[in-house]
Amino acid sequence: MEWGAWAAIASGLAMAVSLLMEWLVVPHERLGTEAFLTSSYHVSSGLRLLSIVLLLWGLIGIYGRRSRALGTFGLWAFVVAFLGTALTVGNVWAEVFVWPTLTEVAPNTLSGTITGASPYLVAGLNLSFPLFGIGLILFGAATFWARAYPRWAPVLLIVSIPVTIFLDPTPGSFQESIGQILLGTAVAALGWYSLKTPTSNR
């Protein structure tokens, strides 16, 4: 479980750094979709993919240290969060490898809205992203009610989801980045506190 806690810390830090770069470094405003071809975008999206992959391991570490305290509700919240995160890995993988490719071979496909995408793609996005958000909210709520860790961390985890959903999603904007920066901070904090949790307190 200790390695899972370290994975959560690394995941949260990678996510926060990735979204700070997305906001401050990646030239979306100046280049538009051409920004997907820049080295700064490759680093930012690569960190984001690393973060989501590590989050799978991190959730195991955070949950495993206090599994008894979290109880049945915590178990199911963990399962939903884990499944949502696993599905989201595919979306972030596309950000790293598919978006730059489409920018080169079919740039017009990235200039429209999601309503113009195929129903099959929309169905996939409508499954993975909501499940990811709901899972993390439930996991944060279970952790909060069980007093498994200091309460500010799960509150930050819960708050980060609606902030991400409802603020302007324009790539490279502060509004697009802040929710995910909060999410990364919360995950890193939970990983840190789970690392400090004595084994006897599981």
Backbone as a ProteinNet text record, in pm:
[ID]
protein_1_A
[PRIMARY]
MEWGAWAAIASGLAMAVSLLMEWLVVPHERLGTEAFLTSSYHVSSGLRLLSIVLLLWGLIGIYGRRSRALGTFGLWAFVVAFLGTALTVGNVWAEVFVWPTLTEVAPNTLSGTITGASPYLVAGLNLSFPLFGIGLILFGAATFWARAYPRWAPVLLIVSIPVTIFLDPTPGSFQESIGQILLGTAVAALGWYSLKTPTSNR
[TERTIARY]
81.2	0	85.4	208.9	295.4	327.4	351.9	381.3	259.9	140.1	19.5	8.2	48.8	47.1	145	263.5	361.2	309.8	238.9	181.7	77.8	-2.2	-101.6	-34	73	146.2	201.2	265.7	321.8	212.1	98.8	-13	-64.6	-86.4	-138.5	-43.1	85.6	184.1	193.5	192.9	200.1	79	-38.8	-159	-153.6	-113.5	-106.8	-6.5	112	214	165.1	99.5	46.9	-50.4	-144.5	-245.4	-189.8	-88.5	-19.8	47.9	111.6	172.3	66.8	-45.3	-153.5	-203.3	-207	-256.7	-151.9	-27.2	73.3	173.2	192.7	302	252.5	159.5	113	42.1	85.3	34.2	-98.7	-202.7	-333.2	-391	-383.9	-445.9	-380.2	-250.6	-176.9	-183.8	-181.4	-171.2	-299.3	-395.4	-516.6	-485.3	-540.9	-516.6	-371.1	-297.8	-155.8	-75.4	-131.6	-63	-42.8	-128.2	-115.5	13.4	79.8	203.8	327.8	312.2	427.6	485.6	613.1	679	619.8	577.2	518.5	387.8	308.8	185.7	218.9	319.8	357.1	397.4	472.9	514.4	393.2	308.5	191.2	96.7	62.6	-29.9	32.7	163.2	232.1	226.8	246	233.5	91.1	-5.7	-145.3	-175	-123	-141.7	-74	49.4	118.5	37.6	-19.8	-97.9	-217.5	-292.2	-411.8	-375.9	-268.6	-224.4	-184.8	-108.5	-66.9	-184.3	-289.9	-405.8	-473.1	-470.6	-526	-457.1	-326.4	-246.9	-266.4	-273.7	-290.2	-421.2	-529.2	-658	-650.3	-578	-560	-487.2	-382.4	-307.8	-390.5	-466.1	-547.6	-657.2	-723.8	-831.8	-776.7	-670.3	-618.5	-572.1	-519.5	-470.3	-582.7	-704.2	-816.2	-941.6	-923	-1035.8	-1140	-1099.3	-1195.8	-1275.8	-1209.1	-1278.9	-1378.5	-1346.9	-1433.3	-1557.3	-1551.6	-1669.2	-1720.4	-1846.7	-1906.8	-1924.8	-1973	-1990.3	-1856.4	-1753.2	-1620.7	-1570.1	-1602.5	-1561.9	-1626.7	-1758.2	-1826.8	-1785.4	-1760.4	-1711.3	-1575	-1490.1	-1358.6	-1373.3	-1465.4	-1485.5	-1529.6	-1624.4	-1672.7	-1560.4	-1485.3	-1375.5	-1267.4	-1237.2	-1134.2	-1178.1	-1305.3	-1355.8	-1358.6	-1405.4	-1408.3	-1269.9	-1173.9	-1035.7	-978.4	-1008.4	-959.2	-1012.1	-1139.4	-1196.8	-1136.7	-1104.9	-1049.8	-907.8	-836.6	-702.2	-706.7	-808.8	-820.7	-838.9	-918.7	-939.1	-809.1	-734.1	-609.4	-504.9	-505.7	-416.5	-442.1	-570.9	-606	-550.2	-550.8	-494.1	-346.2	-276.7	-131.7	-101.9	-174.5	-137.5	-234.4	-363.7	-461.7	-476.2	-488.1	-508.4	-396.7	-268.5	-162.9	-169.5	-206.1	-216.9	-328.8	-445.1	-556.6	-523.8	-446.2	-406.2	-326.8	-246.8	-165.7	-245.5	-329.2	-393.3	-537.9	-606.3	-746.6	-779.7	-717.7	-732	-875.2	-959.9	-1098	-1177.4	-1132.2	-1206.7	-1195.4	-1096.7	-1078.3	-1134.9	-1188	-1236.7	-1385.9	-1456.7	-1600.4	-1629.1	-1756.8	-1799.5	-1828	-1846.9	-1874	-2006.2	-2098.9	-2227.2	-2211.3	-2097.8	-2073.3	-1999.9	-1964.8	-1893.5	-1991.2	-1935.8	-2020.8	-2091.8	-2213.4	-2286.9	-2207.7	-2130.3	-2051.2	-1946.2	-1877.7	-1778.7	-1844.7	-1957	-2028.3	-2071.9	-2118.7	-2161.1	-2044.2	-1928.1	-1810.5	-1770	-1769.8	-1735.9	-1839.4	-1966.3	-2073.2	-2073.5	-2000.8	-1985.8	-1863.8	-1750	-1624	-1608.5	-1630.8	-1608.7	-1705.7	-1837	-1926.9	-1896.7	-1863.1	-1831.5	-1706.6	-1608.8	-1486.7	-1520	-1599.9	-1634.6	-1719.5	-1822.4	-1909.9	-1830.7	-1742.7	-1661.8	-1574.4	-1510.3	-1424.1	-1505	-1623.3	-1709.4	-1752.2	-1794.4	-1835	-1718.2	-1601	-1482.9	-1444.6	-1452.5	-1425	-1524.8	-1653.8	-1757.6	-1736	-1701.8	-1677	-1558.8	-1455.4	-1336.4	-1367.2	-1449.5	-1488.5	-1571.3	-1675.3	-1764.2	-1695.2	-1601.5	-1529.9	-1419	-1393.9	-1282.1	-1150.6	-1136.7	-1018.8	-891.6	-904.2	-791.7	-840.3	-749.6	-794.4	-899	-1006.7	-1126.1	-1109.2	-1012.5	-999	-961.8	-886.7	-841.9	-958.9	-1046.3	-1161.1	-1257.9	-1271.3	-1356.3	-1300.7	-1168.9	-1106	-1125.8	-1118	-1141.1	-1283.4	-1380.7	-1520.5	-1543.2	-1491.6	-1512.6	-1448.9	-1336.5	-1263.9	-1346.3	-1438.7	-1516.1	-1615.5	-1705.4	-1795	-1721	-1609.6	-1530.4	-1481.8	-1434.2	-1388	-1502.9	-1619.6	-1733.3	-1793.6	-1811.3	-1894.2	-1817.9	-1685.8	-1610.7	-1577.7	-1541.3	-1511.8	-1404.7	-1435.9	-1340.1	-1242.5	-1233.3	-1143.4	-999.6	-933.1	-795.2	-701.4	-621.6	-523.1	-573.6	-703.3	-757.1	-743.5	-745.7	-741.2	-862	-979.1	-1100.9	-1092.2	-1025.7	-1013.2	-916	-818.6	-711.3	-736.4	-805.8	-809.7	-871.4	-980.2	-1044.2	-951.9	-877.2	-786.8	-661.8	-622.1	-513.1	-557.8	-681.7	-736.8	-744.9	-786.5	-794.1	-656.9	-555.8	-420.9	-371.3	-400.4	-360	-426.4	-556.1	-629.7	-574.9	-547.9	-495.8	-358.3	-271.7	-138.6	-149.1	-240.9	-258.9	-309.3	-406.8	-457	-347.8	-265.9	-153.7	-56	-28.3	64.5	9.2	-118.1	-176.6	-189	-216.7	-223.1	-85.3	19.1	156	188.9	134.1	161.8	68.4	-33.4	-128.1	-63.9	-60.9	-4.2	-83	-11.7	-74.9	-187.3	-174.5	-275	-405.6	-408	-529.3	-609	-574.2	-647.1	-790
-120.8	0	127	114.8	232.2	283.8	190.8	234.2	300.7	255.7	319.9	463.3	486.8	622.6	711.8	658.5	735.3	760.8	662.6	680.8	792.3	801.2	908.1	1044.6	1054	1180.9	1220.4	1123.6	1151.6	1186.3	1116.5	1143.9	1285.6	1325.1	1459.2	1568.2	1549.2	1649.6	1658.6	1543.2	1543.1	1612.5	1588.9	1653.4	1804.1	1848	1991.5	2060.4	2000.3	2059.1	2060.3	1952	1943.7	2056.4	2081.4	2184	2324.5	2340.7	2470.8	2500.3	2399	2416.7	2445.9	2372.7	2392.7	2536.4	2592.5	2729.2	2834.3	2813.1	2918.3	2904.2	2783.4	2759.7	2720.7	2627.5	2579.9	2694.5	2727.7	2847.6	2826.3	2783.7	2759.8	2887.5	2997.3	3122.2	3174	3155.7	3207.7	3114.2	2982.8	2887.6	2808.6	2811.7	2732	2583.7	2508.2	2364	2329	2422.4	2397.7	2380.7	2425.5	2409.4	2262.9	2174.8	2031.3	1973.1	2048.4	2000.3	2053.1	2135.7	2196.2	2102.2	2120.5	2037.1	2060.7	2183.8	2211.9	2135.1	2121.9	2043.1	1895.9	1845.2	1704.2	1674.3	1764.6	1744.3	1751.3	1853.4	1870.9	1752.1	1710.3	1598.1	1466.9	1452.2	1332.9	1322.5	1434.8	1435.9	1402.1	1449	1421.8	1271.6	1210.4	1066.3	988.9	1028	964.6	978.2	1095.7	1121.2	1028.1	1012	928.7	781.7	735.8	597.3	573.6	666.1	652.4	663.3	737	752.2	617.9	526.9	393.9	326.7	331.5	274.6	356.5	488.7	576.6	553.4	529.2	501.4	375.7	276.2	153.9	185.3	269.1	305.3	384.5	484.5	569	486.7	402.9	320.5	211.8	146.5	31.8	64.4	183.6	219.6	233.9	268.2	288.6	213.9	96.6	23.2	-12.2	-49.1	-84.1	37.8	149.8	272	317.4	295.8	341.4	254.5	129.9	45.3	7.3	-38.7	-86.3	26.4	141.7	255	296.3	297.1	331.7	234.2	105.4	4.1	29.1	52.9	75.9	208.3	308.3	436	416.5	337.2	307	235.3	138.2	62.5	154.9	244.6	337.4	432.7	485.2	576.7	506.8	382.2	307.1	281	239.2	211.5	338.8	449.3	575.9	622.5	603.3	641.7	555.7	425.3	335.2	376	413.7	457.7	590.6	675.9	807.1	797.1	690.7	671.4	675.4	613.5	613.7	753.1	836.1	973.3	1053.8	1037.8	1113.1	1059.6	928.5	871.7	938.3	962.4	1029	1170.9	1240.7	1375.6	1373.8	1269	1260.5	1220.2	1122.3	1063.3	1094.6	1106.3	1123.5	1269.9	1360.1	1500.9	1558.5	1536.6	1587.2	1525.8	1398	1332.2	1394.6	1416.6	1478.8	1621.3	1691.9	1827.9	1828.8	1723.6	1715.1	1666.4	1564.9	1500.7	1545.7	1592.5	1634.5	1743.3	1860.5	1965.9	2013.3	2003.1	2049.2	1967.7	1845	1760.3	1810.7	1893.1	1944.7	2084	2142.4	2279.8	2288.4	2173.5	2172.7	2146.9	2121.4	2091.4	1943.2	1900.1	1759.3	1716.5	1811.7	1777.7	1736.9	1774.3	1736.2	1604.7	1542.2	1415.4	1300.5	1183.4	1066.9	1027.2	972.4	929	826.7	743.8	641.8	707.1	809.3	880.9	957.1	1022.6	1096.8	1003.6	883	786.6	746.9	727.6	692.6	803.3	927.2	1041.2	1060.4	1038.6	1055	945.2	837.3	732.1	754.4	780.4	782.5	904.7	1025.2	1145	1156.8	1136.8	1142.9	1035.6	914.1	807.6	842.5	902.6	946.6	1050.6	1151.2	1255.9	1204.9	1125.2	1071.1	981.3	899.6	811.3	887	992.9	1070.5	1146.2	1195.6	1261.9	1162.1	1043.5	941.3	898.3	883.8	843.4	952.4	1078.4	1188.7	1193	1169.6	1170.9	1058.4	939	826.2	854.2	912.1	945.5	1053.5	1150.6	1259.6	1207.5	1129.3	1081.3	984.1	907.7	812.1	877.3	1005.7	1076	997.2	938.6	856.5	940.1	1060.9	1152.7	1292.5	1389.3	1526.3	1571.8	1629.3	1649.4	1749.8	1839.1	1937.6	1872.2	1760.1	1695.1	1633.1	1552	1501.8	1611.2	1718.6	1830.8	1892.6	1910.8	1966.2	1872.9	1742.4	1645.3	1657.8	1668.5	1680.2	1809.7	1920.5	2051.8	2058.9	1990.7	1999.6	1950.1	1858.4	1801	1901.1	1961	2061.5	2182.9	2220	2331.1	2296.5	2172.5	2128.3	2123.4	2077.7	2058.6	2191.2	2284.3	2401.1	2525.8	2529.2	2644.9	2627.7	2737.1	2740.4	2637	2542	2436.6	2473.6	2602.4	2643.5	2603.3	2525.4	2481.2	2598.4	2584.2	2686.1	2798	2797.1	2902.6	2865.7	2968.5	2944.6	2862.2	2892.9	2821.7	2673.3	2640.3	2500.8	2426.6	2496.9	2432.9	2422.9	2519.7	2530.8	2408.7	2354.8	2239.3	2119.6	2095.1	1980.6	2003.7	2129.6	2159.9	2129.4	2167.3	2135	1983.6	1912.4	1766.9	1706.5	1752.7	1701.6	1730.4	1849.7	1885.6	1793.6	1766.6	1680	1537.7	1484.2	1347.9	1337.5	1436.7	1435.5	1442.7	1525.1	1537.9	1407.5	1343.9	1216.7	1109.7	1110.6	1017.6	1041.8	1168.2	1202.9	1159.4	1187.8	1149.8	998.4	928.1	782	723	788.7	743.2	756.7	859.1	884.6	807.3	739.2	666.3	538.7	519.2	395.4	273.9	165.3	41.6	-3.6	21.9	-20.5	53	164.4	244.9	207.4	101.4	63.1	26.5
0	0	0	52.1	57.9	-81.7	-176.1	-311.8	-376.2	-337.7	-387.2	-338.4	-213.9	-160.4	-236	-263	-340.6	-482.4	-539.9	-673.3	-672.9	-565	-554.1	-546.9	-470.7	-460.9	-597.4	-664.7	-797.3	-897.1	-889.2	-978.5	-960.6	-835.8	-809.1	-854.3	-827.5	-867.9	-1020.1	-1087.5	-1233.6	-1294.3	-1235.8	-1287.7	-1268	-1149.7	-1122.8	-1214.8	-1232.4	-1319.8	-1464.5	-1507.3	-1642.9	-1672.1	-1579.9	-1604.9	-1587.5	-1503.7	-1496.8	-1630.1	-1688.2	-1820.2	-1926	-1919.4	-2015.8	-2011.5	-1893.4	-1874.3	-1909.3	-1862.3	-1869.1	-1984.5	-2035.7	-2130.8	-2269.5	-2277.1	-2409	-2482.1	-2604	-2673.6	-2746.2	-2674.4	-2737.1	-2798.5	-2724.1	-2769.2	-2896.2	-2907.5	-3022.8	-3143.9	-3120.2	-3230.3	-3256.8	-3165	-3183.2	-3180.5	-3275.2	-3276.6	-3308.4	-3369.1	-3397.3	-3268	-3156.2	-3027.5	-2993.1	-3049.4	-3022.1	-3079.4	-3166.2	-3227.8	-3157.7	-3054.9	-2987.9	-2882.9	-2854.5	-2753.2	-2614.6	-2585.9	-2455.1	-2436.4	-2544.1	-2533.9	-2512.8	-2582.7	-2567.7	-2424	-2362.5	-2223.2	-2130.9	-2151.8	-2067.3	-2076.2	-2198.2	-2214.3	-2168.1	-2186.8	-2138.8	-1986.8	-1919.2	-1772.8	-1729.9	-1807.6	-1775.3	-1788.7	-1892.8	-1910.2	-1797.5	-1763.6	-1651.6	-1523.6	-1502.5	-1382.2	-1372.1	-1482	-1478.5	-1458.5	-1522.7	-1504.7	-1359	-1301.5	-1162.1	-1065.5	-1106.5	-1019.7	-992.2	-1088.1	-1064.5	-946.6	-946.8	-838.3	-710.5	-726.9	-612.5	-538.5	-613.6	-548.8	-463	-512.3	-433.3	-303.4	-311.3	-191.5	-92.8	-142.6	-54.8	11.2	-67.9	-13	80.2	36	109.7	250.5	271.1	405	506.2	459.4	551.6	507.5	449.2	392	497	616.4	720.8	763.3	778.5	819.7	713.4	587.1	478.3	460.5	505.8	506	367.1	364	239.3	137.9	185.6	94.4	33.5	115.6	66.1	-37.7	-19.1	-116.4	-252.1	-252.1	-378.8	-442.3	-359.2	-412.8	-478.1	-415.7	-472.5	-606.8	-614.3	-738.2	-851	-824.3	-926.3	-969.2	-870.3	-901.6	-983.5	-948.2	-1021	-1164.8	-1182.7	-1316.4	-1400.7	-1343.2	-1415.9	-1455.5	-1365.9	-1396.7	-1508.3	-1505	-1609.3	-1746.6	-1753.6	-1880.2	-1926.3	-1830.6	-1864.3	-1918.7	-1884.5	-1939.7	-2092.1	-2151.6	-2297.1	-2353.7	-2284.5	-2330.6	-2327.2	-2219.7	-2206.3	-2303.5	-2328.5	-2429.3	-2564.1	-2595.2	-2720.8	-2724.8	-2610.9	-2606.5	-2643.4	-2601.3	-2625.6	-2769.9	-2822.5	-2950.9	-3065.9	-3037.3	-3144.2	-3184.5	-3088.5	-3122.1	-3206.7	-3172.5	-3261.3	-3401.4	-3408.5	-3539.4	-3622.1	-3559.8	-3631.3	-3673.7	-3591.9	-3627.8	-3757.7	-3778.6	-3899.9	-4020.6	-4002.8	-4118.4	-4142.2	-4036.8	-4052.5	-3951	-3966.1	-3864.2	-3842.2	-3943.4	-3927.7	-3826.7	-3799.1	-3705.7	-3562.5	-3534	-3398.2	-3379.7	-3484.4	-3475.4	-3445.1	-3451.2	-3423.4	-3277.2	-3247.5	-3111.5	-3098.9	-2973.4	-2949.8	-3013.5	-3032.1	-3093.4	-3238.5	-3299.5	-3437.2	-3449.9	-3338	-3340.9	-3363.5	-3393.2	-3416.9	-3287.4	-3297.2	-3177.2	-3095	-3163.1	-3093.4	-3003.6	-3055.4	-2976.3	-2862.4	-2890.9	-2787.4	-2675.1	-2710.9	-2609.3	-2519.1	-2580.2	-2500.8	-2405.4	-2454.2	-2369.3	-2259.6	-2293	-2194.4	-2089	-2115.3	-2015.7	-1927.8	-1990.9	-1916	-1826.4	-1880	-1799.8	-1681.7	-1702.3	-1586.5	-1481.4	-1526.4	-1431.6	-1351.3	-1417.5	-1350.3	-1243.2	-1279.7	-1185.4	-1070.4	-1101.9	-997.2	-903.1	-958.9	-875.5	-778	-824.4	-735.4	-630.6	-667.7	-569.3	-461.3	-503.4	-406.8	-318.9	-379.9	-303.2	-202.7	-247	-155.7	-42	-74.2	29.3	130.8	81.5	172.1	264	208.4	287.5	389.6	349.6	439.5	556.8	527	633	727.6	675.1	759.4	840.8	813.9	878.7	861.9	744.1	718.8	710.9	658.6	645	682.1	699.1	726.5	625.4	674.6	592.9	479	487.5	380.8	248	254.2	129.9	52.3	115.3	38.8	-4	76.7	35.1	-92.8	-98.3	-218.4	-337.5	-313	-418.9	-473.7	-384.9	-426.2	-503.8	-452.2	-513.6	-651.9	-670.7	-797.8	-916	-892.5	-1003	-1061	-980.6	-1040.1	-1094.7	-1033.3	-1087.2	-1227.7	-1245.6	-1377	-1477.6	-1433.6	-1524	-1569	-1475	-1503.1	-1546.8	-1526.3	-1575.5	-1723.7	-1786.8	-1930	-1965.9	-2058.4	-2092.9	-2204.1	-2239.9	-2348	-2315.4	-2402.5	-2375.5	-2349.1	-2245.4	-2213	-2125	-2090.3	-2004.6	-1857.5	-1771.8	-1627.5	-1583.5	-1642.4	-1603.9	-1638.5	-1750.2	-1789	-1698.4	-1643	-1568.7	-1419.3	-1360.3	-1214.7	-1147.7	-1204.6	-1142	-1134.9	-1242.3	-1245.7	-1161.3	-1145.2	-1052.3	-909.6	-876.1	-744.2	-724.8	-829.9	-822.9	-795.4	-868.6	-846.4	-705.6	-655.1	-519.1	-417.4	-436.7	-343.9	-345.2	-464	-474.9	-409.9	-435	-374	-221.6	-171	-26.2	34.4	-29.9	20.6	19.2	-85.7	-89.9	22.9	50.6	158.2	294.1	318.1	446.5	460.2	349.1	357.4	384.4	333.4	360	507.5	572.7	714.1	807.2	751.3	833.8	887.4	1019.5	1073.9	1027.7	1011.5	966.4	1059	1186	1282.5	1267.3	1193.8	1177.8	1054.7	985.9	865.1	898.9
[MASK]
++++++++++++++++++++++++++++++++++++++++++++++++++++++++++++++++++++++++++++++++++++++++++++++++++++++++++++++++++++++++++++++++++++++++++++++++++++++++++++++++++++++++++++++++++++++++++++++++++++++++++

